[in-house]
Amino acid sequence: MTQAHNLGFPRIGLKREMKTAVEAYWKGDIERDELERRGAALRRRNWQAQLEAGLDFIPCGDFSWYDHVLDTTVLLGAIPPRFGHGGGAVDLDTCFRMARGRAPSGEPQPACEMTKWFDTNYHYIVPELSEAMEFSVSSDKLFEEYRQARETVGERARPVLPGPLTWLWLGKCAGAGFDRLTLLPKLLPVYGEILSRLKALGAEWVQIDEPILALDLPPAWQGAFERAYHGLQVKDLKLLLTVYFGPLAENLKLACGLPVAGLHVDGVRAEAELSRVSDWLPKHKVLSAGVIDGRNVWRADLERKLEALAPLHRQRGGNLWVAPSCSLLHTPVDLAAETRLDPELKSWLAFSVQKLEEVTLLKRALAGGDDGTAAALEDCRKALASRRASSRVVDPSVRERLENLEPGIDQRHTPYPGRRESQRRRLKLPLLPTTTIGSFPQTAEIRARRRAFKAGELGEDRYHAFLREQIAFAVAKQEEYGLDVLVHGEPERNDMVEYFGERLRGFAFTENGWVQSYGSRCVKPPILYGDVSRPGPMTVEWIAYAQSLTEKPMKGMLTGPVTMLQWSFVRDDQPRADTCLQIALALRDEVTDLERAGIGVIQIDEPALREGLPLRRRDWPGYLEWAVRSFRIAASGVEDHTQIHTHMCYAEFNDIIEHIAALDADVITLETSRSKMELLDAFAGFEYPNEIGPGVYDIHSPNVPTVEEMVALLEKAAEKIPPERLWVNPDCGLKTRQWPEVDAALGRMVEAARRMRAARPGG
């Protein structure tokens, strides 16, 4: 019989219980035992929900207090020397210091690098690899969680483990570069020990995730797969190799030939490949078809899914399993918790719990179904028809504007060198000007007032008066620090995408649609269901008020079109390029309104530009063409004397640097402090022509660097970028930090810039 299973479940909890618990532990409000108790209770609820959905196999080991890649690094004992691990079990606080630079016990240390998980908005902690490193099983977390899962769901529990080659691929060589594959012979025996221990605990199947098989792999890495998996055989233990986020393509025959008991493929992003995989995969092996989208929130067209599955079912019988395309880490927990969504829109959606119901419904339908199955399929059919016919989805005026774009709409009036002189005359900034990325601390008071306003407990006049007080406070603070270009602090904004989506047509919002971005940071992506337009100004009132409080330049802050797209649950009924261009036109209107209000510096953040890059290089040109054009359309409606900034973080740019330059932003600010300015190599080698602000302060860590540390980073930057084109700023916005940290960090940052100026002729 066909089996229904899952690759991973949201670890944060319906009410973000994981976030609440871990942040309480970091603050010292609860002890380690209480943290572990809460984690165990949350895991049991997750397993029980999957059991009630009717799954035959339920993942365990997918829970993490921070990041599953970091957990694997800890499991393998691959701890960088600065964290003082002397062997044996790795303490949980060591794990937190690796992620954050700080934990309730132990000395603070520079945190490990963090970057995006493939093409998602989830961030993982990058393993630090060295040529001489050794590995050993150094954590009982996976084994203990499997034991707990067995107590809750019995033999349906299936351990989950990132694969050895994916873990190595995601790692970064510390110091002198070397071939990471040289570590594989030392790594495999430790993986073998892990698998043997899981078998001894009763595991029949182990899920091993190797998503890099959806990438363009060098021949050496392709060859390493066969060697590795021949070395990972444990008697009577079955391995389910999982690949997701894209097609196998040239890796298809390789994956089908590996010595594993089953292969999971992404049947959403690689739907056309399912039949080829079934043809090549030996009939005695399990084919897991990931046909329910684990990355988006729309109900599946189950009849279409059944049409695709039926021939596979005839071909493979019980060796066909059905599942989501990938871990449900990327979707909210339960649609049933949404009590305020419009009923029609709600009927179009499926969150994690509902996606598992879709999986089990497909299983029942393949087995012949019953009256309940037929009724559920009919309900799905009606919901899909409702969405296709809804008038709220299509706006003729938006379509007309998109079809009639004037020539040159994506071009500034004058090339950068001419704009630069015009902007210098207007802004009169010093060498190495200082600024921040935009947000200041979202204090408990700000969040409480926002909740009261949304609940109708605080009137609009009083709420807006409070926001003006907070803006005035932030402006005064920046004047005190001595910053050169100020921001208003964003006290009115809940999230950099949600805030704008709430003010644009075509977006809807949830109460509990949270997903994990990194660590305890959770976001609530908007649901982008229809054509996008701007009913009126979104930020002008607040930015103009802030500008009225200071003689210094005030920077307007917007989220760019690609990031709005990437960080939303996007409609799947039209090309993403069209949706992105609609957002760009709405933002263009906001940019020109800010300029008319007297704002001379406007930042359009695009941290998701690199994230949106397709996994296969052959698909890059098409994406980059419309992504860059969308940004330029948003930014190019202003005069030469208006300075356009953009911000990007936690991504590598070496392979798309010419497209970053093609954005033609006057200033780009970057996350560079964790990498010690290594990201600037791409900009220096390419001779990037415009201005750059490399971050000198890692805002994702509570550690505050010294003036000397910031000066050292700036000196490294000045070796690669001429100082007259350098800005000084933090890595990212400061909303997650506390005011004492911000006071210390920005005061030191300004002092570091002053020292750098003083050391230069004319500075």
N, C-alpha and C positions, 0 to 999 in steps of 0.2 A: 504493500500500500504506500502511496505517496505520503511523505512526511512533511509537516509544517514546522519551520524553525525560524530562529532570529539570530542575527549576528551581534547585537548589542543593544542595550536599552539606555535611555537618558539617565545619567547618574545623579543629576542635580535634585530630583524630586519635584513633585507637582508644585509645591510651595517654596522651592529652592531650599529645602532642608539641608542639603549638603553645604551650601554657601553659609547658611546661618551657623551651622555647627563649626565649620573650620575657621570662620572668622572669630567666633567666640573663643576658640582655642588659641588663635594667634594673639588675641587681646588678653589672654590669661583669665577669662571669665569661667572657663570649664577646664577640667583636668583631662589628661590623655584617656583615662578609662571611660569618662563620659563621652568623649569624642568617638571612641571605638564603639560604645554602646549605641550611639545614634546612627553610626554608619551601618552597623549590623541590622538595626531595625529598618533602615531605609532599603537596604539590599533585600531583606525579606519581603518588603512590600512590592519591590520591583519584580522579584521572582514570582510572587503570588499573582500579580497582575498578568504576567505572561502565562502562568499555569491556567488561570481562568479564561484566557483567550483561546485555549485549546492547543497550545504548541506541543509538539512531540519532543523537541530539544530546546533547552533554555540556557542562554549563555551565562557564565559566571567568570569573574576575573575582569569584567569590563568596568567595574566600579573603580573610581580613583578619587583621592582627595585633591588631586591637582591635574595629573595628565597621565595617560596610559603609556606613553613612550617613556616618560620619566620613571614610571613604575617598573618598566622592563629594564631600564638602565640600572635601577637599584637592585632588581632581582638578579642581574648578571654581575653585580659588584663592580660596575664600571664607574667608580666614583673619582672625580678629579682630585688630585693630591691636596689642593688648597682646603678641602673640606675635612681633612684629618681622619679619614676612614682607615683604621689600622687592620682591617680584616674582620671577619665574622659578620653577624647580622647588622644591617644598616638601620640606624635609628630613624624614626619618622621625622624628627627635627632636621636631620641631615638632608632628607628628601626636600623639606621645605626651604632649607637654605640654598639648595641647588636651584630651586625654582624662583625664590624671592630674594635671596641674599641674606635672609634673616629668618629666625625661628624663635620660639619661646626659650630654647636653651642653646648654648653654644655661641661662639663669636660670629658676628656678621662677616660675610665674604661676598665678593662679586658673584652675582647670580650667573647661571649658565644662559646661553643665548636662547631666544625663543623665536619661532617663525611659524608660518602657516602650514597646516596639514593639507598637503596637496593643493587642490583648488577650493578649499573651504575656508570659512572664517574661524575655524577652530585653530588654536595655537598649540604647538607642542614644544617641549623643552628639548633642545638639540643635544644629543649625546656628544661628549667630547672624547675623541679617540686619540690614542698615542701608540706609537709603534711597539713599545715595550709593555703595554698594558696586559694584565692577566685577568681572567674571569673566574668567578666561582658563584655558586648559588648563595645569595646573601640576603634573602628575604623569604619569610614564610607567608606573605600576604596572599599569594595566589592559592597556595595549598589550603590555607585556613578558610578562604572564601569558598573554595570548592567543597570543603567539608561542611560548611554552613549551608551551602546550596543543596547538598545531598539531604541534609536534615529537613529542608523545606519542600523540595520538589522531587526528591528521590533520584532515580536513575536518569531522569530527563535532564539533569544538570550536565552541562558541557563546558569545560574550561576553554578560555580564549587567551591566545598568546600572540603578540606580534612576531612575525617570522624573523629568522636571523639575518636574511639578506636585506629585508626592508629596514631593520634596525640599523644595520651597517650603512646602508645607502643614506639614511636620514642623518647619520652622524657627521661630525666635522673634525678634520684632523687638527689637533692642537700642535702648535709649533710648526716645524718643517713638514711639508706635505709628504704623504706616502700612499701607497696603494692600500685602501681599506680592506680589500679582499685578502691581504696577507694575515688579517686577524681571524679569518673564518676558521682555519684549522683549530685555533684555540677556543673559539666560540662554540663550535658544534658539540664537543663533549659536555659542555655545561647545559646546552639545550637538551642533549640526550638524557642527562641526569634529571632535568625538570620533567621531561616526559615520563621517565621511569617512575618518578615519585608520584605523578598524577595517576599512572596506571596502578600503582600499589594502593592508592586511595580509592580505587574502584572505577576510574574513568574508562569508558569504552571508546569514546571519541574525544579528540582534542581539535579545536578550531585554531588553525595557524593562519594569520593574516599576512598576505604578501601583495599588497596593492601596487608595489613597484612593477609588477607584471603588466600593468596598464600603461607603462611608460615606454619611451624609446630607450632600450637598454643596450649598452655596449656589449659586444660579443663575449667579453670576459665574464660579465655578470650573467649573461644568459647561460654560459657554460657552467658557472658556479652553482646554478640551481640543481642541476642533475647530481653533481657531486654532493651537495649539501643534503638533499633529501634521501639519497641512498645511505647517507650516514646517520639519518634520524629515524631509523626503523627500530621500533620497540615491539616485541612479540605480543600479539593480540591487542595492540592499541591501534586504532584507526585515526588517520589524520584527514581532516577536511581542510583543504587549502582554499583560502578565500581571496578573490581578486575583485576589486570594485573601483568605481569612479571612471571607468572607461573600457573600451574594447581591448581584448588581448592582442588583436592584429597579428603582427609577425611573431608574437610570443605564444600563439594559440597551440601550435603543435607541441612546443616545449611544455606548456602547462598540462596538456592532455596526456603527455607521456611520463610525467613525474610519478615516482612510486608512492602515491598517496591513495587513500580509499575513496576520496571524493573531491570534487572541484566545484567551488561556487563562482559564478560569473554574474556580472552586472547586466541583468536583462532589461534595464531601463536605458542606460547610456549605450549599451551594446546589444540592443534587441535583435538586430539583424544577424548577430553572431551566434545566437542560441542554437540554431539548427546545425551550423558548422561544428560547434563544440560537441554537440551530441553525436555527430558523425565520427569525429576523431577520438572522443573519449571512449575507452573500452567499456563494453556493455556491463561488465561486472562492477564498474565503479559508479558511485553516486554522482549525478549531475544536480547541483543546487542552482535553481533558476531564480535569481533575484529580480522578480518582476514587479514588485511594489516599491515605489520611489521612496528611498530613505532620506532624500535630500530636500523634498518639497512637501507641501501640505494639501495638495489637491487629491480628491478622490480618484481612484483608478477607474479606468474603463474596463471593468472586470470581464465583460463579454469579449472585448478585444484581447485581453490577457488569456482568456480560455482558448481563443482561437490559436494563439501562439503556442500554448502549452499542450493542446490536445495531441498534435503529432509526436511531440516529445514523450508524452505519456504512453502513447501506443508503442513507441520505440523502446522505452526504457522501463515501463511499468513502475514497480516499487523503488527503482533506483533513480526516480525523478523526485526531487524535493523542491518545495517552494518556500520563498523567503523574501524579505525586503532586499533591495539592491545592495545596501550597506548597513552599517550600524545605525540605529535610530538616534544616536547621539545628537544628530543634526536637526531633529524635529521635536516640537513640544510634546509634553507627556500625554494629555488627555483632553480631547475636545469637549467632553461632558462638563468640564469645569468652566466653560465659556457661557456665561448666563446673559451677556449683554450684546453678543453678536447678532446682527440682523439674521432672522431665521433662514431667509433664502440663501444668503452668503454662507451661513454655517452649513447648510445642506451640501455645499460643494466641497467641503473640507474633510480631511482625515489627519489626525495627529497620531502619535505612536501607538496608543492603545487601539485606535480604529484601524491603523495599518495592519496590526496583528490580526484583527478580526477579518480584514480582507484576505490575508494570507490563509487563514484557516477556512474561509469561505471557498477560496479557490481549491483547496484540498478536498473539501466535501463535494464540490461540483465535479471535480475530476473523478471522484469515486461514484458518481451517479446522482448525487444530490437527493433532496427531499423537498417537501412543501416549503420548509423554512428557507432552504437554499434558493428556490425559485423566487420567493417573496423578496429576499435580500437583493437578488440580482435585478429584480424589477425596480426596487427602490433606487438602486444605483443608476439604472437607465433613466429614471425620471429626473434625478439630480443633474445628470450630465445634460439632459435636454433643457432643463431650466437654465443652466449656465450659458448654453449656446444661444438661447433665445432672449436672455436678459438685456434690457435696454441700458442698464447701468454699465455695461462692459464697453460699449462703443460710443465715442463722442465724435460726431461728424466734423466739428470745427477743429478738433485736434488733428484728425486725419488730413483735413484740407491744408492745415498749416504745414504739416510734415511733407506733404506732396508738392508744396510750392515754395520751398526754401530758395531764397535769393542767392545768386552766385557770390562767392567770397564770404559767406556768413561765418565761416570758420577761420577767418584770417584777421589778425590785428592790422591796424592802418599802416604801421611802420615796423621794420625789423627791430629786433631787440637792441642793438647798439644805439639807435636813435631814441627809442623809448627810455633807455637807461638814463640818458642825459636829461630828458624831460622830467623823469621821476626824481633825479637827484636835485634838480633845481627846486622842485616843489617840496620834497620831504626834508631836505637838508640833514641827512643822517650822518653820523660819524663813521669812521672805519670800524669794521666789525660791529655792526648794529645789533642790539639785543632785543629779543622779543620772546613771547611764549607761543605755544601752539593753539591756545584758545580758551580752554576751560580752566576754571579754578575750583577749589574744593566744593563738592556738593555736600554741604553739612547736613546734620540731622535736622536742623531747623528748616533749611531750604526744602528738604524732602517732605517734612511734616506740613509745611505751608502748601506745598503743591498738592499733597493728598487732600488736605482740607478744602482747597479750591475746587479740585475735581469732584469732591463729594458734595459740593454745594454748601459747605460749612463756613466758607470764607468768601466774602463778596469780591467781585472783580476789582473794584476801586482799591480796597485794602490790600489785595494780593499784588496788584501792580505797584502800589506804593512800596510794599515790601521789596519787590524786585528792584525798584529804583534805588532803594537803600543798599541792597547787596551790590548792585553795579557801582554805585558811588564808593562803597567800601573797597571793591576790587581795584578801581581806578586809583584811589588814594594809596593803596598798597603798592601798586606798580610805580607810582610817582616816588614813593619812599625808597623802593629798591633802586630806582634810577634807570629803569628800562627805557628804551628808545622808541619802540613801537608797541602800543598798548592794545589790550583786548578788553571786552566788557565782562568777561568771566563766565558767561552763559548760565546764570542762575535760573533762567526761565526754561532751560532745556532738560528734558529727561534723558534723551539719548540722541546721538548725532544723526541717526537716520529717522528714528521715531518722531522726533520733533518736527522735522520737515514733512514727513509723510502725513502727519496730522493736519497739515495746512495745504496739502495738495489733493486734488480730486484723483480718484483711482486707487487710493490706499484704504485699507481697513486695519483695525487694531484689536488686540486681544487683551484679556485680563491676566492670563496665566500662560501665555505662549512663550515661555522662557526656553532658551537654549544656552549651552555653555560656550563661551568664547575662549577663555583661558582661566585656569585656577578657579577662584571663586567668582570671577567676573562673568555675569550672565547678561544676555541681551534678549530683547523681545522684538524679533524682526516683524516689520509691517507685512501685511498681505497685500501684494500689488495685484489687484484683480482686473483693473480696467484702464482705459486711456487716461493719461496724466495731463493735468493742467493746473495752473496757479490761479486761484480765485482772487488773490490780493497779496500785498507785501507780507513777508514772513518774519523778517529780522530788522527791517529798516528803523522802526520805532526805537528799539533797544540800542542799536548801534549808534544812531544819531544822538540819542540821549547821552550815551557814554562819551561821544566826541564833544558834546557841549561842556563836559566837565574838565577838559584838558586842552592845552595848546599842542600837545604832542600828537602825532598821527595815531588814529584809532583804526584798528584792523577789523573789517567785517568778516564774519566766519560763516561759511556755507559748506555743506557736504556735497561732493561732486556726483555727477550722474552715474558713473560706473560703480561707485561705492554704494549709492542709493540702490542700484540694481542688485549688486552682489550681496548686500546685507539685508535684502528683503526676500520673502517667499514670492517668487515672480510668476506671473501668469505664464501658462505653457501653451496658449492658443495663438501666439504670434511670435515672430522672431525676436530674440532678446535685443537685437540691434535696434529694432523699431521702438521697443519700450524705452531703451536707453536714450534714444534721440528725443523722445517725448519729454523725458525728465530734463534733458539738456536745455530744451527750449524754455521750460518753466523756470529753470535756474537762471537762464540768460536774462529773463525779465527781472529777476531779483537783483542780479548783478548791476544792471543798468539803473535800477531804482536806487541802489546804494550809492552809485556814483552821483546821481542827481541830488542825493541828500548830502553830498560833500565828503563822502568817505573816499580817501585816496589810496587805501591799501585794502585789498579784498583777497581773502584766502579761500580757495576751493579745494577742500581736502579730497584726495584720491588714494587712501591707503589700500584700497582693494584692487587697484589697477593690475598689479602683478598677480594677485590671487586669482583674478578672472582668466588668466592665460590658460588656454587649453593644454591638457597634459601632453598631447602629441604635437611635436614641432610643426608638422605639416599643416596643422589647423591654426597656427599662430597668425599668419598674415591677415586672414579675414577678420579675426577678433580685433587685432591691433588697429586695423583700419577704422572700424566703427567706434572703438573705445576712445582712441585719440581724437577722432573727429567730434565725438560727443563732448569731450572736455573743451575742445577749442570753440565749439559753438556756444557753450555756456560762458566762456571767458572773453570772447572776442568782440563784444558789443561796446567796449569802453574806449576812452581816448588814451593817447599815448602816456599822459601824465599819471594815469591810474595804474598802480602796481599790482599785478596779479601774482599771488603766492599759491603754491599747492604743498600738501604734506603727504608723505608716504612713510610707512613703518613696517618693520618685521617682514622684509622680503629681500631677495637678491635681485640685482638689477643688471648684472654684467651682460646677460644675453639679450636684453631689450633696451640697452642704453640709448640707442638712436631714436627709439620711440618715446622714451622719456624726454629726450631733447625736443622731439617733434611736438610735445604738448605746448612748447613755447611759453611756459610760465616764466615770469621775470625772476622769481625766487622759488626754489624748492627746498623744503625742510625735510630732514631724514632722521630715522632712528639709527644711531651709529655707536652709542656708548658701550653697549654690551659687546660689540664686535671690535672695540678699540679702533674705530675709524676704518676698519678693513673695507667697508662698503664703498668708501670713497675711491678705492682703486679703479672701479669701473668708470667713475666720472673723470678721474685724472687721466686714465689711459685714453679715453675717448675725447679728451679736451672739451668737456662740457662747457658751452659758451656762456651760460647765464649764471645767476648767483645761487649759492648753496648755503643752507643752514644745517650743518651736521650736529645732531644732538650731543650734548655734553653731560646730560643728567638723565639717568635711567629712572623714569617715573614709575615703572612697574615694580620697583624694589623700594622698601621703606628706608634703605640706606641713603644717606645724604653725602655726596662726595665733597672732598675738601677743595679749596681754591686751587691748590697745587695740582690735584688730580684733573681738574677741569682745564687748567693751563696746559698740562701735559697732552691732553686730548686735542686742544686747539693747536698746539704746536705740531702734532702729527697731521692735523688737517691742513695746516699752512704749508706743509711739505708737498701736498698734493694739489691744493687749490690756492691760487693767488689770494692773499689776505684781502685785497680790495673787492673780492667777490664772495667773501665769507660772511655769514651771519652767525650769531651765537644764540642758541635756544635749547630748551629741553628736548627729549626724544618725542614726547607726545603730550597730550593734554593732562591737566593736573586734577581732574575731577575726583579721582580715587584717593588722593593724598589728603593729609591733614594740614591745617594752616601752619603749625610750628615747623613741619618739614618743608613746606613751601617757602616760608620766611627765610629759613636757613639756606636752602638750595638756591633760590633766586638772588639773594644777597651775595652769595659766593659767586654765582654765575656772572653777575655784573662786575664784581671785583676782578674775576678772571679776564673778562674782556678788557677792562681798564689796564690791567698789567700787560696784556698783549699789545694794546695800542701804544703804551708808554715805551715798549721795547722796540718800536719801529719808528723810523725817521718820519717826522710830521704827524705821528700818532698822538 
